[in-house]
Amino acid sequence: MAIQYWWWVLALGIGILELLSGTVYLLVLATGCAAAGAVAAFGGAAWAQFTTAAAVSLAGAAWARRARAGAPAPQPAGRNPDVVADVGERVRVAAWDADGRARVQYRGTQWTAELAPGEAAEPGEYRIREMAGNRLILART
């Protein structure tokens, strides 16, 4: 069997491992092996095949690292409205305790509510900014 087929079989195997692991770096290695297979198919020497595999893999890893660094940091789950449907909903606070806590009626039951940092403890309408365990963290609307 010609050497380019070995490169492509290796690329396929690494690609299958990529599907099982979910990391982009194995996909980068598989692309490097496929590129080396292309160099081998056009009659490139062994050193050119290995150099191509290394260069494509390193360039792909640098690209993946830069793409990951530019992505926004994920929100904590308690603040993410895609995870907690209650984030952004309104509640009414009748009175606050001295320690910045209150009991509020929400979704048919009593909840413990706390003020978000920097908020003033005044009665009124608030929005749920975050859910921390079984507590609602509230901010003014």
DSSP file (Angstrom, degrees, kcal/mol; ACC not computed):
  #  RESIDUE AA STRUCTURE BP1 BP2  ACC     N-H-->O    O-->H-N    N-H-->O    O-->H-N    TCO  KAPPA ALPHA  PHI   PSI    X-CA   Y-CA   Z-CA
    1    1 A M              0   0    0      0, 0.0     5,-0.1     0, 0.0     0, 0.0   0.000 360.0 360.0 360.0 137.1    0.0    0.0    0.0
    2    2 A A    >>  -     0   0    0      1,-0.1     4,-0.9     3,-0.0     3,-0.9  -0.267 360.0-114.8 -68.8 155.5    1.3    3.4   -0.9
    3    3 A I  H 3> S+     0   0    0      1,-0.3     4,-1.9     2,-0.2     3,-0.3   0.805 110.8  63.9 -64.7 -32.2    2.4    5.8    1.8
    4    4 A Q  H 3> S+     0   0    0      1,-0.2     4,-2.1     2,-0.2    -1,-0.3   0.855  99.0  55.3 -63.5 -31.1   -0.3    8.4    1.1
    5    5 A Y  H <> S+     0   0    0     -3,-0.9     4,-2.5     2,-0.2    -1,-0.2   0.866 104.3  53.7 -68.2 -34.7   -2.9    5.8    2.1
    6    6 A W  H  X S+     0   0    0     -4,-0.9     4,-2.4    -3,-0.3    -1,-0.2   0.911 108.7  49.6 -64.1 -41.2   -1.3    5.3    5.5
    7    7 A W  H  X S+     0   0    0     -4,-1.9     4,-2.4     2,-0.2    -2,-0.2   0.922 112.9  46.3 -61.6 -43.0   -1.4    9.0    6.1
    8    8 A W  H  X S+     0   0    0     -4,-2.1     4,-2.3     2,-0.2    -2,-0.2   0.856 111.4  50.8 -71.9 -34.6   -5.1    9.1    5.1
    9    9 A V  H  X S+     0   0    0     -4,-2.5     4,-2.6     2,-0.2    -1,-0.2   0.909 111.6  48.9 -66.2 -40.9   -5.9    6.1    7.3
   10   10 A L  H  X S+     0   0    0     -4,-2.4     4,-2.5     2,-0.2    -2,-0.2   0.909 111.0  50.3 -63.0 -41.6   -4.1    7.8   10.2
   11   11 A A  H  X S+     0   0    0     -4,-2.4     4,-2.3     1,-0.2    -2,-0.2   0.898 111.0  49.2 -62.8 -40.9   -6.1   11.0    9.5
   12   12 A L  H  X S+     0   0    0     -4,-2.3     4,-2.1     2,-0.2    -2,-0.2   0.921 111.2  49.2 -64.2 -44.4   -9.4    9.0    9.5
   13   13 A G  H  X S+     0   0    0     -4,-2.6     4,-2.1     1,-0.2    -2,-0.2   0.917 113.1  45.9 -62.2 -43.6   -8.5    7.2   12.8
   14   14 A I  H  X S+     0   0    0     -4,-2.5     4,-2.1     1,-0.2    -1,-0.2   0.875 110.4  55.2 -67.4 -35.8   -7.6   10.5   14.5
   15   15 A G  H  X S+     0   0    0     -4,-2.3     4,-1.7    -5,-0.2    -2,-0.2   0.878 107.0  49.9 -63.2 -37.7  -10.8   12.0   13.0
   16   16 A I  H  X S+     0   0    0     -4,-2.1     4,-1.4     2,-0.2    -2,-0.2   0.904 109.3  51.0 -66.7 -41.5  -12.8    9.2   14.6
   17   17 A L  H  X S+     0   0    0     -4,-2.1     4,-2.0     1,-0.2     5,-0.2   0.872 106.0  57.1 -62.0 -35.4  -11.1    9.8   18.0
   18   18 A E  H  X S+     0   0    0     -4,-2.1     4,-2.9     1,-0.2     5,-0.3   0.910 103.7  52.3 -59.8 -43.2  -12.0   13.5   17.5
   19   19 A L  H  < S+     0   0    0     -4,-1.7    -1,-0.2     1,-0.2    -2,-0.2   0.841 112.4  45.9 -63.1 -32.2  -15.7   12.6   17.3
   20   20 A L  H  < S+     0   0    0     -4,-1.4    -1,-0.2     1,-0.1    -2,-0.2   0.799 120.9  36.1 -80.0 -29.6  -15.4   10.6   20.5
   21   21 A S  H  < S-     0   0    0     -4,-2.0    -2,-0.2    -5,-0.1    -3,-0.2   0.826  89.0-140.8 -96.8 -34.4  -13.5   13.3   22.5
   22   22 A G     <  +     0   0    0     -4,-2.9     2,-0.3     1,-0.3    -3,-0.1   0.651  54.3 130.8  82.9  15.6  -15.0   16.5   21.2
   23   23 A T     >  -     0   0    0     -5,-0.3     4,-0.6     1,-0.1    -1,-0.3  -0.776  55.1-143.4 -99.6 149.1  -11.7   18.5   21.2
   24   24 A V  H  > S+     0   0    0     -2,-0.3     4,-1.7     1,-0.2     5,-0.1   0.683  91.5  74.3 -81.8 -17.2  -10.8   20.5   18.1
   25   25 A Y  H  > S+     0   0    0      1,-0.2     4,-2.0     2,-0.2    -1,-0.2   0.845  92.7  51.9 -69.3 -33.4   -7.1   19.7   18.5
   26   26 A L  H  > S+     0   0    0     -3,-0.3     4,-2.4     2,-0.2    -1,-0.2   0.859 107.2  54.2 -69.3 -32.9   -7.5   16.1   17.3
   27   27 A L  H  X S+     0   0    0     -4,-0.6     4,-2.1     2,-0.2    -2,-0.2   0.874 106.4  52.5 -64.5 -36.3   -9.2   17.5   14.2
   28   28 A V  H  X S+     0   0    0     -4,-1.7     4,-2.0     2,-0.2    -2,-0.2   0.913 109.7  48.1 -64.5 -43.8   -6.2   19.7   13.6
   29   29 A L  H  X S+     0   0    0     -4,-2.0     4,-2.2     2,-0.2    -2,-0.2   0.899 110.0  52.3 -63.8 -39.8   -3.9   16.7   13.8
   30   30 A A  H  X S+     0   0    0     -4,-2.4     4,-2.3     1,-0.2    -1,-0.2   0.893 108.4  51.1 -63.2 -38.8   -6.1   14.8   11.4
   31   31 A T  H  X S+     0   0    0     -4,-2.1     4,-2.3     2,-0.2    -1,-0.2   0.891 108.3  52.4 -65.0 -39.0   -6.0   17.7    9.0
   32   32 A G  H  X S+     0   0    0     -4,-2.0     4,-2.1     2,-0.2    -2,-0.2   0.902 110.0  48.2 -62.2 -41.6   -2.2   17.7    9.2
   33   33 A C  H  X S+     0   0    0     -4,-2.2     4,-2.0     2,-0.2    -2,-0.2   0.894 110.7  50.9 -66.9 -38.7   -2.1   14.0    8.4
   34   34 A A  H  X S+     0   0    0     -4,-2.3     4,-1.8     2,-0.2    -2,-0.2   0.898 109.8  50.5 -65.3 -39.0   -4.4   14.4    5.5
   35   35 A A  H  X S+     0   0    0     -4,-2.3     4,-2.1     2,-0.2    -2,-0.2   0.901 109.2  51.1 -64.6 -39.9   -2.2   17.2    4.2
   36   36 A A  H  X S+     0   0    0     -4,-2.1     4,-2.3     1,-0.2    -1,-0.2   0.875 107.6  53.9 -64.0 -36.1    0.9   15.0    4.5
   37   37 A G  H  X S+     0   0    0     -4,-2.0     4,-2.1     2,-0.2    -1,-0.2   0.870 106.8  51.2 -64.3 -36.3   -1.0   12.3    2.5
   38   38 A A  H  X S+     0   0    0     -4,-1.8     4,-1.5     2,-0.2    -2,-0.2   0.906 109.4  49.8 -66.8 -40.8   -1.6   14.9   -0.2
   39   39 A V  H  <>S+     0   0    0     -4,-2.1     5,-2.8     1,-0.2    -2,-0.2   0.904 111.8  49.2 -62.5 -40.7    2.1   15.7   -0.3
   40   40 A A  H ><5S+     0   0    0     -4,-2.3     3,-1.5     1,-0.2    -2,-0.2   0.875 106.6  55.7 -66.0 -36.7    2.9   12.0   -0.5
   41   41 A A  H 3<5S+     0   0    0     -4,-2.1    -1,-0.2     1,-0.3    -2,-0.2   0.831 106.1  51.4 -65.9 -31.0    0.3   11.5   -3.3
   42   42 A F  T 3<5S-     0   0    0     -4,-1.5    -1,-0.3    -3,-0.1    -2,-0.2   0.307 127.8 -99.4 -88.6  10.2    2.1   14.2   -5.4
   43   43 A G  T < 5 +     0   0    0     -3,-1.5    -3,-0.2     1,-0.2    -2,-0.1   0.688  63.6 165.0  87.4  19.7    5.5   12.4   -4.8
   44   44 A G      < -     0   0    0     -5,-2.8    -1,-0.2    -6,-0.1     5,-0.0  -0.352  39.9-105.9 -69.3 150.6    6.9   14.5   -2.0
   45   45 A A     >  -     0   0    0      1,-0.1     4,-1.9    -2,-0.0     3,-0.2  -0.207  32.4-103.5 -70.4 166.3    9.8   13.1    0.0
   46   46 A A  H  > S+     0   0    0      1,-0.2     4,-2.4     2,-0.2     5,-0.2   0.890 122.1  53.9 -60.8 -40.7    9.3   11.8    3.6
   47   47 A W  H  > S+     0   0    0      1,-0.2     4,-2.2     2,-0.2    -1,-0.2   0.871 108.4  50.3 -63.9 -34.4   10.8   14.9    5.1
   48   48 A A  H  > S+     0   0    0     -3,-0.2     4,-2.3     2,-0.2    -1,-0.2   0.859 109.4  51.5 -69.9 -35.4    8.3   17.0    3.2
   49   49 A Q  H  X S+     0   0    0     -4,-1.9     4,-2.5     2,-0.2    -2,-0.2   0.945 113.5  42.8 -65.2 -48.0    5.4   14.9    4.4
   50   50 A F  H  X S+     0   0    0     -4,-2.4     4,-2.4     2,-0.2    -2,-0.2   0.881 114.4  51.2 -67.4 -37.4    6.4   15.1    8.0
   51   51 A T  H  X S+     0   0    0     -4,-2.2     4,-2.9    -5,-0.2    -1,-0.2   0.913 111.2  48.1 -65.1 -41.9    7.2   18.9    7.7
   52   52 A T  H  X S+     0   0    0     -4,-2.3     4,-2.7     2,-0.2     5,-0.3   0.924 111.2  50.1 -63.9 -44.3    3.8   19.4    6.1
   53   53 A A  H  X S+     0   0    0     -4,-2.5     4,-1.9     1,-0.2    -2,-0.2   0.919 115.1  44.0 -59.9 -43.6    2.0   17.4    8.8
   54   54 A A  H  X S+     0   0    0     -4,-2.4     4,-2.7     2,-0.2     5,-0.2   0.923 114.6  48.2 -68.7 -44.1    3.8   19.4   11.5
   55   55 A A  H  X S+     0   0    0     -4,-2.9     4,-2.5     2,-0.2     5,-0.2   0.924 114.2  45.0 -65.0 -44.9    3.3   22.8    9.9
   56   56 A V  H  X S+     0   0    0     -4,-2.7     4,-2.4    -5,-0.2    -1,-0.2   0.906 115.1  48.7 -66.0 -40.7   -0.4   22.3    9.2
   57   57 A S  H  X S+     0   0    0     -4,-1.9     4,-2.3    -5,-0.3    -2,-0.2   0.918 113.0  46.3 -66.1 -43.3   -1.0   20.9   12.7
   58   58 A L  H  X S+     0   0    0     -4,-2.7     4,-2.3     2,-0.2    -2,-0.2   0.912 113.6  48.7 -65.9 -42.0    0.9   23.8   14.4
   59   59 A A  H  X S+     0   0    0     -4,-2.5     4,-2.3    -5,-0.2    -2,-0.2   0.908 112.9  48.1 -64.1 -40.6   -0.9   26.4   12.3
   60   60 A G  H  X S+     0   0    0     -4,-2.4     4,-2.6    -5,-0.2    -2,-0.2   0.887 110.8  50.5 -66.7 -38.5   -4.3   24.8   13.1
   61   61 A A  H  X S+     0   0    0     -4,-2.3     4,-2.3     2,-0.2    -2,-0.2   0.897 110.8  49.4 -66.1 -39.3   -3.5   24.6   16.9
   62   62 A A  H  X S+     0   0    0     -4,-2.3     4,-2.3     2,-0.2    -2,-0.2   0.912 112.0  48.8 -64.5 -41.7   -2.5   28.3   16.9
   63   63 A W  H  X S+     0   0    0     -4,-2.3     4,-2.6     2,-0.2    -2,-0.2   0.927 111.9  48.5 -62.1 -45.3   -5.7   29.1   15.1
   64   64 A A  H  X S+     0   0    0     -4,-2.6     4,-2.1     1,-0.2    -2,-0.2   0.888 111.8  49.5 -64.3 -39.1   -7.8   27.1   17.5
   65   65 A R  H  X S+     0   0    0     -4,-2.3     4,-2.1     2,-0.2    -1,-0.2   0.913 112.9  46.4 -66.0 -42.1   -6.1   28.7   20.5
   66   66 A R  H  X S+     0   0    0     -4,-2.3     4,-1.6     2,-0.2    -2,-0.2   0.892 112.0  51.0 -67.8 -39.3   -6.7   32.2   19.1
   67   67 A A  H  X S+     0   0    0     -4,-2.6     4,-0.6     1,-0.2    -1,-0.2   0.885 111.9  47.4 -65.9 -37.8  -10.3   31.4   18.3
   68   68 A R  H >< S+     0   0    0     -4,-2.1     3,-0.7     1,-0.2    -1,-0.2   0.874 109.4  53.2 -70.3 -37.1  -10.9   30.1   21.8
   69   69 A A  H 3< S+     0   0    0     -4,-2.1    -1,-0.2     1,-0.2    -2,-0.2   0.813 107.5  52.0 -68.7 -29.5   -9.2   33.1   23.4
   70   70 A G  H 3< S+     0   0    0     -4,-1.6    -1,-0.2    -5,-0.1    -2,-0.2   0.603  87.6 101.3 -82.5 -11.4  -11.4   35.5   21.5
   71   71 A A  S << S-     0   0    0     -3,-0.7     2,-0.0    -4,-0.6    -3,-0.0  -0.469  83.3-104.9 -74.2 144.1  -14.7   33.8   22.6
   72   72 A P        -     0   0    0      0, 0.0    -1,-0.1     0, 0.0    -2,-0.1  -0.374  39.4-102.1 -67.4 147.7  -16.6   35.5   25.3
   73   73 A A        -     0   0    0      1,-0.1     2,-0.0    -4,-0.1    -4,-0.0  -0.458  42.8-107.9 -67.9 138.5  -16.4   33.9   28.8
   74   74 A P        -     0   0    0      0, 0.0    -1,-0.1     0, 0.0     3,-0.1  -0.370  32.1-113.9 -68.3 147.2  -19.5   31.9   29.6
   75   75 A Q        -     0   0    0      1,-0.1     5,-0.1     2,-0.1     2,-0.0  -0.446  38.5 -93.9 -73.3 151.4  -21.9   33.2   32.2
   76   76 A P    >>  -     0   0    0      0, 0.0     3,-1.6     0, 0.0     4,-1.1  -0.381  38.6-114.7 -59.9 148.7  -22.3   31.4   35.4
   77   77 A A  T 34 S+     0   0    0      1,-0.3     3,-0.5     2,-0.2     7,-0.3   0.839 113.8  59.3 -59.0 -35.4  -25.3   29.0   35.1
   78   78 A G  T 34 S+     0   0    0      1,-0.2    53,-1.5     5,-0.1    -1,-0.3   0.709 111.8  40.3 -68.5 -19.2  -27.3   30.9   37.8
   79   79 A R  T <4 S+     0   0    0     -3,-1.6    -1,-0.2    51,-0.2    -2,-0.2   0.548  90.8 100.9-101.5 -11.7  -27.1   34.1   35.7
   80   80 A N    >X  -     0   0    0     -4,-1.1     4,-2.7    -3,-0.5     3,-1.4  -0.654  57.5-158.2 -83.0 115.2  -27.7   32.6   32.3
   81   81 A P  T 34 S+     0   0    0      0, 0.0    -1,-0.2     0, 0.0     6,-0.1   0.688  92.9  63.1 -67.0 -15.5  -31.3   33.0   31.1
   82   82 A D  T 34 S+     0   0    0      1,-0.1     3,-0.2     3,-0.0    -5,-0.1   0.734 114.3  32.6 -76.3 -21.3  -30.8   30.1   28.8
   83   83 A V  T <4 S+     0   0    0     -3,-1.4     2,-0.6     1,-0.3    -1,-0.1   0.841 125.3  39.0 -98.6 -46.5  -30.3   27.8   31.8
   84   84 A V    ><  -     0   0    0     -4,-2.7     3,-1.3    -7,-0.3    -1,-0.3  -0.924  65.0-163.3-111.7 110.8  -32.5   29.4   34.4
   85   85 A A  T 3  S+     0   0    0     -2,-0.6    -1,-0.1     1,-0.3     4,-0.0   0.676  84.2  68.2 -68.2 -16.9  -35.8   30.6   33.0
   86   86 A D  T >  S+     0   0    0      2,-0.1     3,-2.2     3,-0.0    42,-0.3   0.689  70.6 109.1 -77.7 -18.3  -36.5   32.7   36.1
   87   87 A V  T <  S+     0   0    0     -3,-1.3    42,-0.2     1,-0.3     3,-0.1  -0.410  84.7  21.1 -63.5 127.7  -33.6   35.2   35.4
   88   88 A G  T 3  S+     0   0    0     40,-3.0    -1,-0.3     1,-0.4    41,-0.1   0.228  92.4 129.0  98.4 -12.8  -35.2   38.5   34.3
   89   89 A E    <   -     0   0    0     -3,-2.2    39,-2.6    39,-0.1    -1,-0.4  -0.364  57.1-117.2 -73.6 157.6  -38.6   37.9   35.9
   90   90 A R  E     +A  127   0A   0     37,-0.2     2,-0.3    -3,-0.1    37,-0.2  -0.734  30.8 177.0-100.3 144.0  -40.1   40.5   38.2
   91   91 A V  E     -A  126   0A   0     35,-2.6    35,-3.0    -2,-0.3     2,-0.5  -0.963  24.5-128.3-137.2 156.3  -40.9   40.2   41.9
   92   92 A R  E     -A  125   0A   0     13,-0.4     2,-0.5    -2,-0.3    13,-0.4  -0.923  15.8-157.0-109.9 130.3  -42.2   42.7   44.4
   93   93 A V  E     -A  124   0A   0     31,-3.2    31,-2.2    -2,-0.5     3,-0.1  -0.923   8.4-172.5-107.6 123.1  -40.4   43.2   47.7
   94   94 A A  S    S-     0   0    0     -2,-0.5     2,-0.3     9,-0.4    -1,-0.2   0.893  70.8 -10.0 -80.0 -42.4  -42.5   44.6   50.6
   95   95 A A        -     0   0    0      8,-0.2     8,-0.3    27,-0.1     2,-0.3  -0.990  60.7-135.0-157.9 150.7  -39.6   45.1   53.1
   96   96 A W        -     0   0    0     -2,-0.3     6,-0.2    25,-0.2     2,-0.1  -0.827  22.0-125.0-106.9 146.4  -35.9   44.2   53.5
   97   97 A D    >   -     0   0    0      4,-3.6     3,-1.3    -2,-0.3    -1,-0.1  -0.276  35.6-100.1 -75.2 172.9  -34.3   42.9   56.6
   98   98 A A  T 3  S+     0   0    0      1,-0.3    -1,-0.1     2,-0.1    23,-0.1   0.783 123.2  55.5 -66.5 -26.9  -31.3   44.6   58.1
   99   99 A D  T 3  S-     0   0    0      2,-0.1    -1,-0.3     1,-0.0     3,-0.1   0.297 124.2 -99.5 -91.4  11.1  -28.9   42.1   56.5
  100  100 A G  S <  S+     0   0    0     -3,-1.3    15,-1.5     1,-0.3     2,-0.3   0.786  83.6 121.5  81.2  28.0  -30.3   42.7   53.0
  101  101 A R  E     +B  114   0A   0     13,-0.2    -4,-3.6    20,-0.0     2,-0.3  -0.868  32.9 175.9-121.1 157.1  -32.6   39.7   52.8
  102  102 A A  E     -B  113   0A   0     11,-2.2    11,-3.3    -2,-0.3     2,-0.5  -0.972  30.5-120.5-150.8 161.8  -36.4   39.5   52.2
  103  103 A R  E     -B  112   0A   0     -8,-0.3    -9,-0.4    -2,-0.3     2,-0.3  -0.950  37.2-176.3-105.4 126.7  -39.1   36.9   51.7
  104  104 A V  E     -B  111   0A   0      7,-2.4     7,-2.8    -2,-0.5     2,-0.6  -0.917  28.2-122.2-125.9 150.8  -40.9   37.3   48.4
  105  105 A Q  E     +B  110   0A   0    -13,-0.4   -13,-0.4    -2,-0.3     2,-0.3  -0.819  43.8 158.6 -89.6 121.0  -43.8   35.6   46.8
  106  106 A Y  E >   -B  109   0A   0      3,-2.8     3,-1.3    -2,-0.6   -15,-0.1  -0.973  61.7  -7.3-149.0 130.7  -42.8   34.1   43.5
  107  107 A R  T 3  S-     0   0    0     -2,-0.3     3,-0.1     1,-0.3    -1,-0.1   0.850 128.8 -51.9  51.3  41.7  -44.4   31.3   41.4
  108  108 A G  T 3  S+     0   0    0      1,-0.2     2,-0.3     0, 0.0    -1,-0.3   0.569 122.3  72.1  82.4   9.3  -46.8   30.4   44.1
  109  109 A T  E <  S-B  106   0A   0     -3,-1.3    -3,-2.8    -5,-0.0     2,-0.4  -0.939  83.9 -91.9-148.2 169.6  -44.4   30.0   47.1
  110  110 A Q  E     -B  105   0A   0     -2,-0.3     2,-0.3    -5,-0.2    -5,-0.2  -0.711  40.4-172.3 -87.9 134.4  -42.2   32.0   49.4
  111  111 A W  E     -B  104   0A   0     -7,-2.8    -7,-2.4    -2,-0.4     2,-0.5  -0.914  26.2-120.0-123.0 150.8  -38.5   32.5   48.3
  112  112 A T  E     -Bc 103 135A   0     22,-0.7    24,-2.6    -2,-0.3     2,-0.4  -0.809  35.4-165.5 -86.7 128.5  -35.6   34.0   50.1
  113  113 A A  E     -Bc 102 136A   0    -11,-3.3   -11,-2.2    -2,-0.5     2,-0.3  -0.906   8.3-168.1-118.3 145.5  -34.3   37.0   48.2
  114  114 A E  E     -Bc 101 137A   0     22,-3.0    24,-3.1    -2,-0.4     2,-0.2  -0.928  27.6-107.0-126.9 154.0  -31.0   38.9   48.6
  115  115 A L  E     - c   0 138A   0    -15,-1.5    24,-0.2    -2,-0.3     3,-0.1  -0.563  32.1-119.6 -78.0 141.3  -29.8   42.1   47.1
  116  116 A A    >   -     0   0    0     22,-2.6     3,-1.8    -2,-0.2    24,-0.1  -0.468  50.1 -78.6 -70.5 153.1  -27.3   42.1   44.3
  117  117 A P  T 3  S+     0   0    0      0, 0.0    -1,-0.1     0, 0.0     3,-0.1  -0.281 118.7  20.6 -56.2 135.3  -24.1   43.9   45.2
  118  118 A G  T 3  S+     0   0    0      1,-0.3     2,-0.3    -3,-0.1    -2,-0.0   0.443  94.1 125.9  87.1   0.5  -24.4   47.7   45.0
  119  119 A E    <   -     0   0    0     -3,-1.8     2,-0.3    19,-0.1    -1,-0.3  -0.677  58.5-124.4 -94.1 147.6  -28.2   47.7   45.3
  120  120 A A        -     0   0    0     -2,-0.3     2,-1.6    -3,-0.1    -4,-0.1  -0.705  22.6-119.3 -90.2 141.5  -30.1   49.8   47.9
  121  121 A A        +     0   0    0     -2,-0.3   -25,-0.2   -23,-0.1   -21,-0.1  -0.616  59.3 140.5 -83.7  86.1  -32.5   48.0   50.2
  122  122 A E        -     0   0    0     -2,-1.6   -29,-0.1   -27,-0.1   -27,-0.1  -0.971  55.4-107.7-126.5 142.3  -35.8   49.7   49.3
  123  123 A P  S    S+     0   0    0      0, 0.0     2,-0.3     0, 0.0   -29,-0.2  -0.329  72.5  78.3 -62.6 151.2  -39.3   48.2   48.9
  124  124 A G  E    S-A   93   0A   0    -31,-2.2   -31,-3.2     2,-0.0     2,-0.4  -0.967  81.0 -27.4 147.7-161.8  -40.5   48.0   45.4
  125  125 A E  E     +A   92   0A   0     -2,-0.3    16,-1.1   -33,-0.2     2,-0.3  -0.740  55.3 177.2 -95.1 135.9  -40.2   46.0   42.2
  126  126 A Y  E     -AD  91 140A   0    -35,-3.0   -35,-2.6    -2,-0.4     2,-0.4  -0.874  23.6-129.1-131.5 161.9  -37.1   44.1   41.4
  127  127 A R  E     -AD  90 139A   0     12,-3.2    12,-2.2    -2,-0.3     2,-0.7  -0.885  29.9-111.9-109.5 146.6  -35.8   41.8   38.6
  128  128 A I  E     + D   0 138A   0    -39,-2.6   -40,-3.0    -2,-0.4    10,-0.2  -0.692  36.4 174.9 -76.7 116.9  -34.2   38.4   39.3
  129  129 A R  E     -     0   0A   0      8,-2.9     2,-0.3    -2,-0.7     9,-0.2   0.780  63.6  -5.4 -91.1 -33.2  -30.6   38.8   38.3
  130  130 A E  E     - D   0 137A   0      7,-1.5     7,-3.0   -44,-0.1     2,-0.5  -0.991  55.2-132.9-158.8 154.7  -29.4   35.4   39.4
  131  131 A M  E     - D   0 136A   0    -53,-1.5     2,-0.7    -2,-0.3     5,-0.2  -0.980  19.7-174.0-115.5 119.9  -30.4   32.2   41.2
  132  132 A A  E >   - D   0 135A   0      3,-2.1     3,-1.6    -2,-0.5     2,-0.5  -0.881  64.7 -57.6-113.4  97.8  -27.9   31.0   43.8
  133  133 A G  T 3  S-     0   0    0     -2,-0.7     0, 0.0     1,-0.3     0, 0.0  -0.562 120.3 -19.9  67.9-120.3  -29.1   27.7   45.1
  134  134 A N  T 3  S+     0   0    0     -2,-0.5   -22,-0.7    -3,-0.1     2,-0.4   0.106 120.3  96.0-106.3  21.4  -32.6   28.4   46.4
  135  135 A R  E <   -cD 112 132A   0     -3,-1.6    -3,-2.1   -24,-0.1     2,-0.5  -0.870  66.7-136.9-112.1 144.9  -32.1   32.1   46.8
  136  136 A L  E     -cD 113 131A   0    -24,-2.6   -22,-3.0    -2,-0.4     2,-0.6  -0.870  10.7-150.1 -98.0 129.3  -33.1   34.8   44.4
  137  137 A I  E     -cD 114 130A   0     -7,-3.0    -8,-2.9    -2,-0.5    -7,-1.5  -0.901  24.4-160.8 -99.0 120.3  -30.5   37.6   43.8
  138  138 A L  E     -cD 115 128A   0    -24,-3.1   -22,-2.6    -2,-0.6     2,-0.3  -0.747  18.2-176.7-112.0 149.3  -32.4   40.8   43.0
  139  139 A A  E     - D   0 127A   0    -12,-2.2   -12,-3.2    -2,-0.3   -21,-0.0  -0.964  40.5 -89.6-135.4 152.7  -31.6   44.1   41.3
  140  140 A R  E       D   0 126A   0     -2,-0.3   -14,-0.2   -14,-0.2   -16,-0.0  -0.251 360.0 360.0 -60.9 147.8  -33.8   47.1   40.7
  141  141 A T              0   0    0    -16,-1.1    -1,-0.1     0, 0.0   -15,-0.1   0.464 360.0 360.0 -78.6 360.0  -35.8   47.2   37.5
